[in-house]
Amino acid sequence: MIIIGSVLAEIPLRTSAPYNMAKAAINHLGRTLAAELAEYRINVNIINPGWIDTPGERQLASEAELEAGARLIPWGRMGTPADIGRAAVFLASDDADYITGSTLKVDGGFTLR
């Protein structure tokens, strides 16, 4: 099982308390499910995306705001849905069969700042 959360579960963003709180709860749900389902060898992991370039983000922010935001990311760009997809493919693969209860940040280093 792969749960999609957000790095905002771990870092505060002003004016986003309900969103941040919900994402933190999702992270805890994932860890709890991992503990409950481990005896059945069901993996449960969480992917916490950073700032991802999606149509929804482009509706909320201007091009200038998106460019300014990308400069805050050590990788130098916003993430893409494909970045999240590759992480999910890995976690769903046999290569990740001993990984459970983990949170994988896919954020280009955004949370390092």
C-alpha positions, -999 to 999 in steps of 0.1 A, spaced: 0 0 0 13 34 -9 -1 65 7 5 100 -8 11 127 19 30 159 17 62 174 31 39 199 47 31 172 73 66 180 87 71 217 80 47 245 88 33 267 61 14 297 73 -23 298 64 -23 260 58 -29 246 92 -59 223 83 -40 209 53 -7 204 73 -26 187 101 -44 164 77 -12 154 60 5 147 94 -25 125 103 -21 106 70 16 100 78 6 86 112 -21 65 96 5 50 73 28 41 101 0 26 121 -13 5 92 23 -7 86 25 -19 122 -9 -36 119 -4 -52 85 33 -63 89 23 -98 102 5 -103 69 36 -91 50 17 -62 36 40 -32 30 26 3 38 47 33 29 41 70 25 54 93 -3 57 129 8 60 150 -23 74 185 -21 63 212 -45 51 195 -76 44 212 -109 8 203 -116 -21 221 -133 -36 227 -98 -4 245 -87 -4 266 -119 -40 277 -111 -29 289 -76 4 306 -84 17 329 -112 46 319 -133 68 344 -114 57 328 -81 65 293 -95 99 304 -106 107 320 -73 95 289 -55 117 267 -77 147 287 -66 140 277 -30 145 240 -39 181 228 -38 175 207 -69 167 239 -87 133 229 -100 98 219 -90 91 182 -90 70 165 -116 42 139 -114 67 115 -130 91 120 -101 63 108 -77 54 80 -101 90 66 -101 90 66 -63 57 48 -63 69 22 -88 100 15 -67 79 11 -35 55 -12 -53 84 -33 -67 100 -64 -53 131 -43 -46 112 -27 -18 97 -59 -3 114 -53 31 105 -16 34 74 -8 54 63 21 76 87 44 58 82 79 46 99 88 14 104 125 7 104 133 -30 111 170 -28 144 179 -45 158 188 -11 131 213 -3 130 202 34 167 206 38 165 244 38 
